[in-house]
Amino acid sequence: MNIYVGNLSYKIKEGSLKAMFDEFGEVESAKIIMDRFTDRSKGFGFVEMPNNSEADQAIKSLNGKFIEGKNIKVNQANPGGKRSKRSLRRRRF
């Protein structure tokens, strides 16, 4: 299951993100999304866990938890490509 983790502190690194989820089961990957121009964290990331029951337990346990000065948001990630028409209209190149 792909898990969205939002409202992260800009100081959190991928290793720390992975460690948060390791206590609930196997973690395939942990990725912090970085701004390509400033090379700074955007404050969110994704964690991939192969076992759905472990992933659900991690979501329930970590959602709203206070970590490094912020209450993080944890939920199942939306599959890519399913954006609303409204959000697509705003984007101009």
C-alpha positions as a LaTeX table, in Angstrom:
\begin{tabular}{lrrr}
\hline
Residue & $x$ (\AA) & $y$ (\AA) & $z$ (\AA) \\
\hline
Met1 & 0.00 & 0.00 & 0.00 \\
Asn2 & 1.21 & 3.47 & $-0.85$ \\
Ile3 & 0.87 & 5.85 & 2.11 \\
Tyr4 & 0.84 & 9.65 & 1.98 \\
Val5 & 2.57 & 11.42 & 4.89 \\
Gly6 & 1.92 & 15.16 & 5.05 \\
Asn7 & 2.70 & 18.16 & 7.24 \\
Leu8 & 6.22 & 16.87 & 7.87 \\
Ser9 & 8.91 & 19.02 & 9.38 \\
Tyr10 & 11.35 & 20.24 & 6.73 \\
Lys11 & 14.16 & 18.70 & 8.81 \\
Ile12 & 12.93 & 15.09 & 8.54 \\
Lys13 & 15.04 & 12.86 & 6.30 \\
Glu14 & 14.00 & 9.69 & 4.47 \\
Gly15 & 15.75 & 7.46 & 7.03 \\
Ser16 & 13.72 & 8.98 & 9.86 \\
Leu17 & 10.51 & 8.60 & 7.87 \\
Lys18 & 11.29 & 4.93 & 7.21 \\
Ala19 & 12.09 & 4.36 & 10.90 \\
Met20 & 8.67 & 5.74 & 11.93 \\
Phe21 & 6.95 & 3.04 & 9.85 \\
Asp22 & 9.45 & 0.20 & 10.50 \\
Glu23 & 7.89 & $-0.52$ & 13.90 \\
Phe24 & 4.63 & $-1.52$ & 12.17 \\
Gly25 & 6.14 & $-3.90$ & 9.62 \\
Glu26 & 8.16 & $-4.13$ & 6.43 \\
Val27 & 8.78 & $-0.89$ & 4.57 \\
Glu28 & 9.67 & $-1.19$ & 0.88 \\
Ser29 & 10.50 & 2.48 & 0.42 \\
Ala30 & 10.24 & 5.91 & 2.03 \\
Lys31 & 10.52 & 9.05 & $-0.10$ \\
Ile32 & 10.49 & 12.72 & 0.91 \\
Ile33 & 9.38 & 14.97 & $-1.95$ \\
Met34 & 11.93 & 17.70 & $-2.61$ \\
Asp35 & 11.60 & 21.04 & $-4.40$ \\
Arg36 & 13.80 & 20.76 & $-7.46$ \\
Phe37 & 14.83 & 24.42 & $-7.44$ \\
Thr38 & 15.70 & 24.87 & $-3.77$ \\
Asp39 & 16.54 & 21.22 & $-3.00$ \\
Arg40 & 14.47 & 21.60 & 0.18 \\
Ser41 & 11.72 & 19.29 & 1.44 \\
Lys42 & 8.19 & 20.18 & 0.38 \\
Gly43 & 6.89 & 18.87 & 3.72 \\
Phe44 & 5.36 & 15.62 & 2.51 \\
Gly45 & 6.37 & 12.19 & 1.36 \\
Phe46 & 5.29 & 8.65 & 0.57 \\
Val47 & 5.91 & 5.29 & 2.21 \\
Glu48 & 5.33 & 1.97 & 0.48 \\
Met49 & 4.39 & $-1.02$ & 2.66 \\
Pro50 & 3.67 & $-4.41$ & 1.01 \\
Asn51 & 1.39 & $-5.74$ & 3.79 \\
Asn52 & $-1.96$ & $-3.88$ & 3.83 \\
Ser53 & $-2.87$ & $-4.81$ & 7.41 \\
Glu54 & 0.48 & $-3.48$ & 8.67 \\
Ala55 & 0.00 & $-0.34$ & 6.57 \\
Asp56 & $-3.51$ & 0.21 & 8.00 \\
Gln57 & $-2.15$ & $-0.14$ & 11.55 \\
Ala58 & 0.61 & 2.38 & 10.79 \\
Ile59 & $-1.92$ & 4.85 & 9.36 \\
Lys60 & $-4.19$ & 4.56 & 12.42 \\
Ser61 & $-1.29$ & 4.90 & 14.85 \\
Leu62 & 0.64 & 7.72 & 13.18 \\
Asn63 & $-2.11$ & 9.98 & 11.81 \\
Gly64 & $-2.20$ & 13.16 & 13.89 \\
Lys65 & 0.92 & 12.23 & 15.88 \\
Phe66 & 3.08 & 15.17 & 17.00 \\
Ile67 & 6.54 & 14.73 & 15.42 \\
Glu68 & 9.27 & 17.38 & 15.39 \\
Gly69 & 6.89 & 20.23 & 16.12 \\
Lys70 & 4.05 & 19.25 & 13.74 \\
Asn71 & 0.99 & 17.01 & 13.76 \\
Ile72 & 1.58 & 14.78 & 10.76 \\
Lys73 & $-1.18$ & 13.62 & 8.41 \\
Val74 & $-1.06$ & 9.98 & 7.35 \\
Asn75 & $-3.48$ & 8.29 & 4.97 \\
Gln76 & $-3.65$ & 6.01 & 1.98 \\
Ala77 & $-2.25$ & 7.78 & $-1.07$ \\
Asn78 & $-4.57$ & 8.49 & $-3.97$ \\
Pro79 & $-3.57$ & 6.63 & $-7.11$ \\
Gly80 & $-1.74$ & 8.85 & $-9.61$ \\
Gly81 & $-3.59$ & 10.41 & $-12.47$ \\
Lys82 & $-6.91$ & 10.94 & $-10.70$ \\
Arg83 & $-6.96$ & 14.72 & $-10.49$ \\
Ser84 & $-10.07$ & 16.81 & $-10.62$ \\
Lys85 & $-10.82$ & 18.77 & $-13.77$ \\
Arg86 & $-10.73$ & 21.95 & $-11.73$ \\
Ser87 & $-7.12$ & 21.40 & $-10.61$ \\
Leu88 & $-6.11$ & 20.63 & $-14.19$ \\
Arg89 & $-7.57$ & 23.93 & $-15.44$ \\
Arg90 & $-5.48$ & 25.99 & $-13.03$ \\
Arg91 & $-2.24$ & 24.65 & $-14.34$ \\
Arg92 & $-0.84$ & 26.79 & $-17.13$ \\
Phe93 & 2.44 & 26.46 & $-18.93$ \\
\hline
\end{tabular}
